[in-house]
Amino acid sequence: MVFLPVLWLSVQVIGDAWTGLVGVVWLAGRVFYASGYMKDPIRRGPGMLITLSATLVLIVVTLVGIVRGFMAM
């Protein structure tokens, strides 16, 4: 639920290419999560870690951009 809004906002901070790269990492994490879950539900941890890491990177980048924007006022 958080990923898409943060993805859209982070484009303004780090640009299209870097945001796209993090988006691809997030998508790879989801694929890795799903394949691990289909084999054995206990093996879904690494995929979830990759997905959460990509989301956290975007959240931090977006928050830094918001703070910088307010400080520039």
Rosetta blueprint (number, residue, H / E / L):
1 M L
2 V L
3 F H
4 L H
5 P H
6 V H
7 L H
8 W H
9 L H
10 S H
11 V H
12 Q H
13 V H
14 I H
15 G L
16 D H
17 A H
18 W H
19 T H
20 G H
21 L H
22 V H
23 G H
24 V H
25 V H
26 W H
27 L H
28 A H
29 G H
30 R H
31 V H
32 F H
33 Y H
34 A H
35 S H
36 G H
37 Y H
38 M H
39 K H
40 D L
41 P H
42 I H
43 R H
44 R H
45 G H
46 P H
47 G H
48 M H
49 L H
50 I H
51 T H
52 L H
53 S H
54 A H
55 T H
56 L H
57 V H
58 L H
59 I H
60 V H
61 V H
62 T H
63 L H
64 V H
65 G H
66 I H
67 V H
68 R H
69 G H
70 F H
71 M H
72 A L
73 M L
